């Protein structure tokens, strides 16, 4: 059996934002947490996937930099 073509392993169709939270800590770091419903086909199975994206940002001078991103289900 042939392995699936990696270029077609995931095909995204749409995205719906369901929630967005921004958190800051005493050191000035920022965490962005977004909940989404993503319509996608994953290895041939089309479904709506509930994904939470968490992105941590730090600031260096006048520039914000994403230093960590994690995607999980919710």
N, C-alpha and C positions, 0 to 999 in steps of 0.2 A: 504494500500500500504506500503510495507517495505521500510525503508530508505536504501540508497545505502551503500554498504560496504565501510567504510572509507579508507581501504587499497587500494581500487581500484578507489577512487574518482578522482584521477589524475594519469595518466600514461604518463611519458615523453618518447618521441621517438628520438628527435634530437634537436640540438641547433646550430644556426648560429650567429656568432658575426657580428654586423652591425656597431658598433662604440664604442670607448672607450676614455674617457676624464679623466684626472687627474687634480685636482685643489688643490692648497695649500693656506692657509691664513697666515696672519702675525704671528699668534701664533704657526705655525708649524703643524696645523692639516691638514689632507689630506682627500679629497673626491674623490672617484672613481665612475664614472658614465658610465655604460655600457648599450648599446642598443642591444637587441637580438631578433631573431625570433625563437620561440620555438615551435616545433611540439609536440603536446600533446593531449591526450584524457581527457577531463574534463567531468565527469558524463555522459560518453557515447558519447560525441560529439568530434570528432577528427577535429582539425583545426591547423592553424599556428597562434600563439599568439605573439603579439608584446609587449615585456616586457622591461622596463627600470629598472635596478637595481642600486640603489644609496647606497654606503657604506661609512660611515664616520670612519676614523681611528685617533687614538691619539697614541702618543709615550710616553712610560714610560721607562726611562733608554734606554736599547738597544732593547726593544720589542715593536712592533706595535700591537695595539689591535683594532679590529673592535668594535665600540661602538654603531653603529646604522645602520640598513639596512632597506631600503624601496623598495618595488617592485610596479611599476605602469605600466600602458599601455602608449604607445606613438603613 
